[in-house]
């Protein structure tokens, strides 16, 4: 086409394959409460609570540094994600500009982070010369100060689910749980979008249509009660 050999681009006449939407399986409110209770006793309690209450992506959570946390103002700045490239770990820029965000820290998360800092210092002392230095200042590290592999993070999550007697879900479903429960409680979709770092509100709305259906049913029942005088 560029050389004028054919008048049109044949690729434009081909229908793109249909987009497949991954089915999400967030926790119910009761399951989320059980998970939170079980997580409180875990070495990386703050990591799981951040996933559940703030909905961070796995790389974002594992890439949190102590510089990202302001305990006094109770805020967490999400500015990068931990990524493994070949044999090295790197802190890379997040997916989109909206992924960079400042989030309020719930009290329970702030408390868990303070405990994590104390425990990490104790781990460094115990490891002595084996301590890797944690030059990046990562909040979540192994017992010897190394970054946590995503696969090990996933295995630790599944072990926590088993201890809590909960069904197996994907790690990313913690993020879906955050959004689903907030939307069910009437939190505006735009607020949820900002919390999750979605680039567009349409992504938030399209992902959580199951919540919309429940809210529609509740709204319909409310109107019925109002009109029916119940």
MODELLER restraints for C-alpha pairs under 7 A, 6 or more apart:
rsr = mdl.restraints
at = mdl.atoms
rsr.add(forms.Gaussian(group=physical.xy_distance, feature=features.Distance(at['CA:1:A'], at['CA:7:A']), mean=6.31, stdev=0.5))
rsr.add(forms.Gaussian(group=physical.xy_distance, feature=features.Distance(at['CA:1:A'], at['CA:8:A']), mean=6.50, stdev=0.5))
rsr.add(forms.Gaussian(group=physical.xy_distance, feature=features.Distance(at['CA:1:A'], at['CA:9:A']), mean=6.43, stdev=0.5))
rsr.add(forms.Gaussian(group=physical.xy_distance, feature=features.Distance(at['CA:24:A'], at['CA:173:A']), mean=6.53, stdev=0.5))
rsr.add(forms.Gaussian(group=physical.xy_distance, feature=features.Distance(at['CA:25:A'], at['CA:169:A']), mean=6.70, stdev=0.5))
rsr.add(forms.Gaussian(group=physical.xy_distance, feature=features.Distance(at['CA:25:A'], at['CA:173:A']), mean=6.06, stdev=0.5))
rsr.add(forms.Gaussian(group=physical.xy_distance, feature=features.Distance(at['CA:26:A'], at['CA:173:A']), mean=5.13, stdev=0.5))
rsr.add(forms.Gaussian(group=physical.xy_distance, feature=features.Distance(at['CA:26:A'], at['CA:174:A']), mean=6.49, stdev=0.5))
rsr.add(forms.Gaussian(group=physical.xy_distance, feature=features.Distance(at['CA:26:A'], at['CA:176:A']), mean=5.47, stdev=0.5))
rsr.add(forms.Gaussian(group=physical.xy_distance, feature=features.Distance(at['CA:26:A'], at['CA:177:A']), mean=4.46, stdev=0.5))
rsr.add(forms.Gaussian(group=physical.xy_distance, feature=features.Distance(at['CA:27:A'], at['CA:177:A']), mean=5.49, stdev=0.5))
rsr.add(forms.Gaussian(group=physical.xy_distance, feature=features.Distance(at['CA:29:A'], at['CA:181:A']), mean=6.99, stdev=0.5))
rsr.add(forms.Gaussian(group=physical.xy_distance, feature=features.Distance(at['CA:34:A'], at['CA:164:A']), mean=6.71, stdev=0.5))
rsr.add(forms.Gaussian(group=physical.xy_distance, feature=features.Distance(at['CA:35:A'], at['CA:164:A']), mean=6.37, stdev=0.5))
rsr.add(forms.Gaussian(group=physical.xy_distance, feature=features.Distance(at['CA:36:A'], at['CA:49:A']), mean=6.72, stdev=0.5))
rsr.add(forms.Gaussian(group=physical.xy_distance, feature=features.Distance(at['CA:38:A'], at['CA:164:A']), mean=5.68, stdev=0.5))
rsr.add(forms.Gaussian(group=physical.xy_distance, feature=features.Distance(at['CA:39:A'], at['CA:45:A']), mean=5.10, stdev=0.5))
rsr.add(forms.Gaussian(group=physical.xy_distance, feature=features.Distance(at['CA:39:A'], at['CA:48:A']), mean=6.40, stdev=0.5))
rsr.add(forms.Gaussian(group=physical.xy_distance, feature=features.Distance(at['CA:45:A'], at['CA:112:A']), mean=6.38, stdev=0.5))
rsr.add(forms.Gaussian(group=physical.xy_distance, feature=features.Distance(at['CA:46:A'], at['CA:109:A']), mean=5.87, stdev=0.5))
rsr.add(forms.Gaussian(group=physical.xy_distance, feature=features.Distance(at['CA:46:A'], at['CA:112:A']), mean=4.94, stdev=0.5))
rsr.add(forms.Gaussian(group=physical.xy_distance, feature=features.Distance(at['CA:46:A'], at['CA:113:A']), mean=5.56, stdev=0.5))
rsr.add(forms.Gaussian(group=physical.xy_distance, feature=features.Distance(at['CA:47:A'], at['CA:61:A']), mean=6.72, stdev=0.5))
rsr.add(forms.Gaussian(group=physical.xy_distance, feature=features.Distance(at['CA:49:A'], at['CA:109:A']), mean=6.22, stdev=0.5))
rsr.add(forms.Gaussian(group=physical.xy_distance, feature=features.Distance(at['CA:50:A'], at['CA:56:A']), mean=6.76, stdev=0.5))
rsr.add(forms.Gaussian(group=physical.xy_distance, feature=features.Distance(at['CA:50:A'], at['CA:109:A']), mean=6.64, stdev=0.5))
rsr.add(forms.Gaussian(group=physical.xy_distance, feature=features.Distance(at['CA:51:A'], at['CA:174:A']), mean=5.97, stdev=0.5))
rsr.add(forms.Gaussian(group=physical.xy_distance, feature=features.Distance(at['CA:51:A'], at['CA:175:A']), mean=6.25, stdev=0.5))
rsr.add(forms.Gaussian(group=physical.xy_distance, feature=features.Distance(at['CA:52:A'], at['CA:174:A']), mean=5.29, stdev=0.5))
rsr.add(forms.Gaussian(group=physical.xy_distance, feature=features.Distance(at['CA:52:A'], at['CA:175:A']), mean=6.38, stdev=0.5))
rsr.add(forms.Gaussian(group=physical.xy_distance, feature=features.Distance(at['CA:52:A'], at['CA:177:A']), mean=6.88, stdev=0.5))
rsr.add(forms.Gaussian(group=physical.xy_distance, feature=features.Distance(at['CA:52:A'], at['CA:178:A']), mean=5.75, stdev=0.5))
rsr.add(forms.Gaussian(group=physical.xy_distance, feature=features.Distance(at['CA:53:A'], at['CA:178:A']), mean=5.84, stdev=0.5))
rsr.add(forms.Gaussian(group=physical.xy_distance, feature=features.Distance(at['CA:54:A'], at['CA:178:A']), mean=6.64, stdev=0.5))
rsr.add(forms.Gaussian(group=physical.xy_distance, feature=features.Distance(at['CA:54:A'], at['CA:195:A']), mean=6.97, stdev=0.5))
rsr.add(forms.Gaussian(group=physical.xy_distance, feature=features.Distance(at['CA:55:A'], at['CA:174:A']), mean=6.61, stdev=0.5))
rsr.add(forms.Gaussian(group=physical.xy_distance, feature=features.Distance(at['CA:55:A'], at['CA:175:A']), mean=4.08, stdev=0.5))
rsr.add(forms.Gaussian(group=physical.xy_distance, feature=features.Distance(at['CA:55:A'], at['CA:178:A']), mean=5.45, stdev=0.5))
rsr.add(forms.Gaussian(group=physical.xy_distance, feature=features.Distance(at['CA:55:A'], at['CA:196:A']), mean=6.05, stdev=0.5))
rsr.add(forms.Gaussian(group=physical.xy_distance, feature=features.Distance(at['CA:56:A'], at['CA:175:A']), mean=6.35, stdev=0.5))
rsr.add(forms.Gaussian(group=physical.xy_distance, feature=features.Distance(at['CA:56:A'], at['CA:196:A']), mean=6.71, stdev=0.5))
rsr.add(forms.Gaussian(group=physical.xy_distance, feature=features.Distance(at['CA:57:A'], at['CA:172:A']), mean=6.93, stdev=0.5))
rsr.add(forms.Gaussian(group=physical.xy_distance, feature=features.Distance(at['CA:57:A'], at['CA:175:A']), mean=6.92, stdev=0.5))
rsr.add(forms.Gaussian(group=physical.xy_distance, feature=features.Distance(at['CA:59:A'], at['CA:81:A']), mean=4.68, stdev=0.5))
rsr.add(forms.Gaussian(group=physical.xy_distance, feature=features.Distance(at['CA:59:A'], at['CA:82:A']), mean=4.89, stdev=0.5))
rsr.add(forms.Gaussian(group=physical.xy_distance, feature=features.Distance(at['CA:59:A'], at['CA:83:A']), mean=6.55, stdev=0.5))
rsr.add(forms.Gaussian(group=physical.xy_distance, feature=features.Distance(at['CA:60:A'], at['CA:78:A']), mean=6.88, stdev=0.5))
rsr.add(forms.Gaussian(group=physical.xy_distance, feature=features.Distance(at['CA:60:A'], at['CA:80:A']), mean=6.22, stdev=0.5))
rsr.add(forms.Gaussian(group=physical.xy_distance, feature=features.Distance(at['CA:60:A'], at['CA:81:A']), mean=4.21, stdev=0.5))
rsr.add(forms.Gaussian(group=physical.xy_distance, feature=features.Distance(at['CA:60:A'], at['CA:82:A']), mean=6.42, stdev=0.5))
rsr.add(forms.Gaussian(group=physical.xy_distance, feature=features.Distance(at['CA:62:A'], at['CA:82:A']), mean=5.88, stdev=0.5))
rsr.add(forms.Gaussian(group=physical.xy_distance, feature=features.Distance(at['CA:62:A'], at['CA:140:A']), mean=6.10, stdev=0.5))
rsr.add(forms.Gaussian(group=physical.xy_distance, feature=features.Distance(at['CA:62:A'], at['CA:148:A']), mean=6.94, stdev=0.5))
rsr.add(forms.Gaussian(group=physical.xy_distance, feature=features.Distance(at['CA:63:A'], at['CA:80:A']), mean=6.45, stdev=0.5))
rsr.add(forms.Gaussian(group=physical.xy_distance, feature=features.Distance(at['CA:63:A'], at['CA:81:A']), mean=4.70, stdev=0.5))
rsr.add(forms.Gaussian(group=physical.xy_distance, feature=features.Distance(at['CA:63:A'], at['CA:82:A']), mean=4.31, stdev=0.5))
rsr.add(forms.Gaussian(group=physical.xy_distance, feature=features.Distance(at['CA:63:A'], at['CA:91:A']), mean=6.53, stdev=0.5))
rsr.add(forms.Gaussian(group=physical.xy_distance, feature=features.Distance(at['CA:63:A'], at['CA:138:A']), mean=6.47, stdev=0.5))
rsr.add(forms.Gaussian(group=physical.xy_distance, feature=features.Distance(at['CA:64:A'], at['CA:138:A']), mean=5.87, stdev=0.5))
rsr.add(forms.Gaussian(group=physical.xy_distance, feature=features.Distance(at['CA:64:A'], at['CA:139:A']), mean=5.89, stdev=0.5))
rsr.add(forms.Gaussian(group=physical.xy_distance, feature=features.Distance(at['CA:65:A'], at['CA:136:A']), mean=7.00, stdev=0.5))
rsr.add(forms.Gaussian(group=physical.xy_distance, feature=features.Distance(at['CA:65:A'], at['CA:137:A']), mean=5.15, stdev=0.5))
rsr.add(forms.Gaussian(group=physical.xy_distance, feature=features.Distance(at['CA:65:A'], at['CA:138:A']), mean=4.23, stdev=0.5))
rsr.add(forms.Gaussian(group=physical.xy_distance, feature=features.Distance(at['CA:65:A'], at['CA:139:A']), mean=5.22, stdev=0.5))
rsr.add(forms.Gaussian(group=physical.xy_distance, feature=features.Distance(at['CA:66:A'], at['CA:137:A']), mean=5.82, stdev=0.5))
rsr.add(forms.Gaussian(group=physical.xy_distance, feature=features.Distance(at['CA:66:A'], at['CA:138:A']), mean=6.33, stdev=0.5))
rsr.add(forms.Gaussian(group=physical.xy_distance, feature=features.Distance(at['CA:66:A'], at['CA:139:A']), mean=5.83, stdev=0.5))
rsr.add(forms.Gaussian(group=physical.xy_distance, feature=features.Distance(at['CA:68:A'], at['CA:76:A']), mean=5.66, stdev=0.5))
rsr.add(forms.Gaussian(group=physical.xy_distance, feature=features.Distance(at['CA:68:A'], at['CA:77:A']), mean=4.93, stdev=0.5))
rsr.add(forms.Gaussian(group=physical.xy_distance, feature=features.Distance(at['CA:68:A'], at['CA:78:A']), mean=6.93, stdev=0.5))
rsr.add(forms.Gaussian(group=physical.xy_distance, feature=features.Distance(at['CA:69:A'], at['CA:75:A']), mean=6.10, stdev=0.5))
rsr.add(forms.Gaussian(group=physical.xy_distance, feature=features.Distance(at['CA:69:A'], at['CA:76:A']), mean=4.79, stdev=0.5))
rsr.add(forms.Gaussian(group=physical.xy_distance, feature=features.Distance(at['CA:69:A'], at['CA:77:A']), mean=6.54, stdev=0.5))
rsr.add(forms.Gaussian(group=physical.xy_distance, feature=features.Distance(at['CA:70:A'], at['CA:76:A']), mean=6.47, stdev=0.5))
rsr.add(forms.Gaussian(group=physical.xy_distance, feature=features.Distance(at['CA:71:A'], at['CA:110:A']), mean=6.44, stdev=0.5))
rsr.add(forms.Gaussian(group=physical.xy_distance, feature=features.Distance(at['CA:74:A'], at['CA:104:A']), mean=5.95, stdev=0.5))
rsr.add(forms.Gaussian(group=physical.xy_distance, feature=features.Distance(at['CA:74:A'], at['CA:105:A']), mean=4.98, stdev=0.5))
rsr.add(forms.Gaussian(group=physical.xy_distance, feature=features.Distance(at['CA:74:A'], at['CA:110:A']), mean=6.79, stdev=0.5))
rsr.add(forms.Gaussian(group=physical.xy_distance, feature=features.Distance(at['CA:75:A'], at['CA:102:A']), mean=6.52, stdev=0.5))
rsr.add(forms.Gaussian(group=physical.xy_distance, feature=features.Distance(at['CA:75:A'], at['CA:103:A']), mean=5.52, stdev=0.5))
rsr.add(forms.Gaussian(group=physical.xy_distance, feature=features.Distance(at['CA:75:A'], at['CA:104:A']), mean=4.53, stdev=0.5))
rsr.add(forms.Gaussian(group=physical.xy_distance, feature=features.Distance(at['CA:75:A'], at['CA:105:A']), mean=5.08, stdev=0.5))
rsr.add(forms.Gaussian(group=physical.xy_distance, feature=features.Distance(at['CA:76:A'], at['CA:102:A']), mean=5.64, stdev=0.5))
rsr.add(forms.Gaussian(group=physical.xy_distance, feature=features.Distance(at['CA:76:A'], at['CA:103:A']), mean=5.16, stdev=0.5))
rsr.add(forms.Gaussian(group=physical.xy_distance, feature=features.Distance(at['CA:76:A'], at['CA:104:A']), mean=6.32, stdev=0.5))
rsr.add(forms.Gaussian(group=physical.xy_distance, feature=features.Distance(at['CA:76:A'], at['CA:105:A']), mean=6.32, stdev=0.5))
rsr.add(forms.Gaussian(group=physical.xy_distance, feature=features.Distance(at['CA:77:A'], at['CA:101:A']), mean=5.87, stdev=0.5))
rsr.add(forms.Gaussian(group=physical.xy_distance, feature=features.Distance(at['CA:77:A'], at['CA:102:A']), mean=4.36, stdev=0.5))
rsr.add(forms.Gaussian(group=physical.xy_distance, feature=features.Distance(at['CA:77:A'], at['CA:103:A']), mean=6.29, stdev=0.5))
rsr.add(forms.Gaussian(group=physical.xy_distance, feature=features.Distance(at['CA:78:A'], at['CA:100:A']), mean=5.38, stdev=0.5))
rsr.add(forms.Gaussian(group=physical.xy_distance, feature=features.Distance(at['CA:78:A'], at['CA:101:A']), mean=5.29, stdev=0.5))
rsr.add(forms.Gaussian(group=physical.xy_distance, feature=features.Distance(at['CA:78:A'], at['CA:102:A']), mean=6.18, stdev=0.5))
rsr.add(forms.Gaussian(group=physical.xy_distance, feature=features.Distance(at['CA:79:A'], at['CA:93:A']), mean=6.75, stdev=0.5))
rsr.add(forms.Gaussian(group=physical.xy_distance, feature=features.Distance(at['CA:79:A'], at['CA:94:A']), mean=6.67, stdev=0.5))
rsr.add(forms.Gaussian(group=physical.xy_distance, feature=features.Distance(at['CA:79:A'], at['CA:100:A']), mean=4.93, stdev=0.5))
rsr.add(forms.Gaussian(group=physical.xy_distance, feature=features.Distance(at['CA:79:A'], at['CA:101:A']), mean=6.89, stdev=0.5))
rsr.add(forms.Gaussian(group=physical.xy_distance, feature=features.Distance(at['CA:80:A'], at['CA:91:A']), mean=5.86, stdev=0.5))
rsr.add(forms.Gaussian(group=physical.xy_distance, feature=features.Distance(at['CA:80:A'], at['CA:92:A']), mean=5.28, stdev=0.5))
rsr.add(forms.Gaussian(group=physical.xy_distance, feature=features.Distance(at['CA:80:A'], at['CA:93:A']), mean=4.67, stdev=0.5))
rsr.add(forms.Gaussian(group=physical.xy_distance, feature=features.Distance(at['CA:80:A'], at['CA:94:A']), mean=5.06, stdev=0.5))
rsr.add(forms.Gaussian(group=physical.xy_distance, feature=features.Distance(at['CA:81:A'], at['CA:91:A']), mean=5.39, stdev=0.5))
rsr.add(forms.Gaussian(group=physical.xy_distance, feature=features.Distance(at['CA:81:A'], at['CA:92:A']), mean=5.36, stdev=0.5))
rsr.add(forms.Gaussian(group=physical.xy_distance, feature=features.Distance(at['CA:81:A'], at['CA:93:A']), mean=6.42, stdev=0.5))
rsr.add(forms.Gaussian(group=physical.xy_distance, feature=features.Distance(at['CA:81:A'], at['CA:94:A']), mean=5.88, stdev=0.5))
rsr.add(forms.Gaussian(group=physical.xy_distance, feature=features.Distance(at['CA:82:A'], at['CA:89:A']), mean=6.77, stdev=0.5))
rsr.add(forms.Gaussian(group=physical.xy_distance, feature=features.Distance(at['CA:82:A'], at['CA:90:A']), mean=5.78, stdev=0.5))
rsr.add(forms.Gaussian(group=physical.xy_distance, feature=features.Distance(at['CA:82:A'], at['CA:91:A']), mean=4.72, stdev=0.5))
rsr.add(forms.Gaussian(group=physical.xy_distance, feature=features.Distance(at['CA:82:A'], at['CA:92:A']), mean=6.41, stdev=0.5))
rsr.add(forms.Gaussian(group=physical.xy_distance, feature=features.Distance(at['CA:83:A'], at['CA:89:A']), mean=5.65, stdev=0.5))
rsr.add(forms.Gaussian(group=physical.xy_distance, feature=features.Distance(at['CA:83:A'], at['CA:90:A']), mean=5.25, stdev=0.5))
rsr.add(forms.Gaussian(group=physical.xy_distance, feature=features.Distance(at['CA:83:A'], at['CA:91:A']), mean=6.19, stdev=0.5))
rsr.add(forms.Gaussian(group=physical.xy_distance, feature=features.Distance(at['CA:83:A'], at['CA:92:A']), mean=6.69, stdev=0.5))
rsr.add(forms.Gaussian(group=physical.xy_distance, feature=features.Distance(at['CA:84:A'], at['CA:90:A']), mean=6.14, stdev=0.5))
rsr.add(forms.Gaussian(group=physical.xy_distance, feature=features.Distance(at['CA:94:A'], at['CA:100:A']), mean=6.73, stdev=0.5))
rsr.add(forms.Gaussian(group=physical.xy_distance, feature=features.Distance(at['CA:96:A'], at['CA:199:A']), mean=6.58, stdev=0.5))
rsr.add(forms.Gaussian(group=physical.xy_distance, feature=features.Distance(at['CA:98:A'], at['CA:197:A']), mean=5.15, stdev=0.5))
rsr.add(forms.Gaussian(group=physical.xy_distance, feature=features.Distance(at['CA:98:A'], at['CA:198:A']), mean=6.40, stdev=0.5))
rsr.add(forms.Gaussian(group=physical.xy_distance, feature=features.Distance(at['CA:98:A'], at['CA:199:A']), mean=5.60, stdev=0.5))
rsr.add(forms.Gaussian(group=physical.xy_distance, feature=features.Distance(at['CA:99:A'], at['CA:197:A']), mean=4.15, stdev=0.5))
rsr.add(forms.Gaussian(group=physical.xy_distance, feature=features.Distance(at['CA:99:A'], at['CA:198:A']), mean=6.63, stdev=0.5))
rsr.add(forms.Gaussian(group=physical.xy_distance, feature=features.Distance(at['CA:101:A'], at['CA:197:A']), mean=6.94, stdev=0.5))
rsr.add(forms.Gaussian(group=physical.xy_distance, feature=features.Distance(at['CA:103:A'], at['CA:195:A']), mean=6.92, stdev=0.5))
rsr.add(forms.Gaussian(group=physical.xy_distance, feature=features.Distance(at['CA:123:A'], at['CA:143:A']), mean=6.00, stdev=0.5))
rsr.add(forms.Gaussian(group=physical.xy_distance, feature=features.Distance(at['CA:123:A'], at['CA:144:A']), mean=6.96, stdev=0.5))
rsr.add(forms.Gaussian(group=physical.xy_distance, feature=features.Distance(at['CA:124:A'], at['CA:131:A']), mean=5.78, stdev=0.5))
rsr.add(forms.Gaussian(group=physical.xy_distance, feature=features.Distance(at['CA:124:A'], at['CA:144:A']), mean=6.67, stdev=0.5))
rsr.add(forms.Gaussian(group=physical.xy_distance, feature=features.Distance(at['CA:127:A'], at['CA:144:A']), mean=5.91, stdev=0.5))
rsr.add(forms.Gaussian(group=physical.xy_distance, feature=features.Distance(at['CA:130:A'], at['CA:144:A']), mean=6.30, stdev=0.5))
rsr.add(forms.Gaussian(group=physical.xy_distance, feature=features.Distance(at['CA:131:A'], at['CA:144:A']), mean=4.65, stdev=0.5))
rsr.add(forms.Gaussian(group=physical.xy_distance, feature=features.Distance(at['CA:131:A'], at['CA:145:A']), mean=5.66, stdev=0.5))
rsr.add(forms.Gaussian(group=physical.xy_distance, feature=features.Distance(at['CA:132:A'], at['CA:144:A']), mean=5.96, stdev=0.5))
rsr.add(forms.Gaussian(group=physical.xy_distance, feature=features.Distance(at['CA:132:A'], at['CA:145:A']), mean=5.10, stdev=0.5))
rsr.add(forms.Gaussian(group=physical.xy_distance, feature=features.Distance(at['CA:132:A'], at['CA:146:A']), mean=5.95, stdev=0.5))
rsr.add(forms.Gaussian(group=physical.xy_distance, feature=features.Distance(at['CA:133:A'], at['CA:145:A']), mean=6.17, stdev=0.5))
rsr.add(forms.Gaussian(group=physical.xy_distance, feature=features.Distance(at['CA:134:A'], at['CA:145:A']), mean=5.25, stdev=0.5))
rsr.add(forms.Gaussian(group=physical.xy_distance, feature=features.Distance(at['CA:134:A'], at['CA:146:A']), mean=6.35, stdev=0.5))
rsr.add(forms.Gaussian(group=physical.xy_distance, feature=features.Distance(at['CA:140:A'], at['CA:148:A']), mean=6.95, stdev=0.5))
rsr.add(forms.Gaussian(group=physical.xy_distance, feature=features.Distance(at['CA:141:A'], at['CA:147:A']), mean=4.91, stdev=0.5))
rsr.add(forms.Gaussian(group=physical.xy_distance, feature=features.Distance(at['CA:141:A'], at['CA:148:A']), mean=5.44, stdev=0.5))
rsr.add(forms.Gaussian(group=physical.xy_distance, feature=features.Distance(at['CA:142:A'], at['CA:148:A']), mean=5.95, stdev=0.5))
rsr.add(forms.Gaussian(group=physical.xy_distance, feature=features.Distance(at['CA:154:A'], at['CA:171:A']), mean=6.57, stdev=0.5))
rsr.add(forms.Gaussian(group=physical.xy_distance, feature=features.Distance(at['CA:158:A'], at['CA:168:A']), mean=6.93, stdev=0.5))
rsr.add(forms.Gaussian(group=physical.xy_distance, feature=features.Distance(at['CA:161:A'], at['CA:167:A']), mean=6.85, stdev=0.5))
rsr.add(forms.Gaussian(group=physical.xy_distance, feature=features.Distance(at['CA:161:A'], at['CA:168:A']), mean=6.71, stdev=0.5))
rsr.add(forms.Gaussian(group=physical.xy_distance, feature=features.Distance(at['CA:179:A'], at['CA:192:A']), mean=6.23, stdev=0.5))
rsr.add(forms.Gaussian(group=physical.xy_distance, feature=features.Distance(at['CA:180:A'], at['CA:208:A']), mean=6.76, stdev=0.5))
rsr.add(forms.Gaussian(group=physical.xy_distance, feature=features.Distance(at['CA:180:A'], at['CA:211:A']), mean=6.40, stdev=0.5))
rsr.add(forms.Gaussian(group=physical.xy_distance, feature=features.Distance(at['CA:183:A'], at['CA:189:A']), mean=6.74, stdev=0.5))
rsr.add(forms.Gaussian(group=physical.xy_distance, feature=features.Distance(at['CA:183:A'], at['CA:211:A']), mean=6.83, stdev=0.5))
rsr.add(forms.Gaussian(group=physical.xy_distance, feature=features.Distance(at['CA:184:A'], at['CA:211:A']), mean=6.39, stdev=0.5))
rsr.add(forms.Gaussian(group=physical.xy_distance, feature=features.Distance(at['CA:184:A'], at['CA:215:A']), mean=6.90, stdev=0.5))
rsr.add(forms.Gaussian(group=physical.xy_distance, feature=features.Distance(at['CA:189:A'], at['CA:204:A']), mean=6.96, stdev=0.5))
rsr.add(forms.Gaussian(group=physical.xy_distance, feature=features.Distance(at['CA:190:A'], at['CA:201:A']), mean=6.25, stdev=0.5))
rsr.add(forms.Gaussian(group=physical.xy_distance, feature=features.Distance(at['CA:193:A'], at['CA:201:A']), mean=5.93, stdev=0.5))
rsr.add(forms.Gaussian(group=physical.xy_distance, feature=features.Distance(at['CA:193:A'], at['CA:204:A']), mean=5.95, stdev=0.5))
rsr.add(forms.Gaussian(group=physical.xy_distance, feature=features.Distance(at['CA:198:A'], at['CA:204:A']), mean=6.86, stdev=0.5))
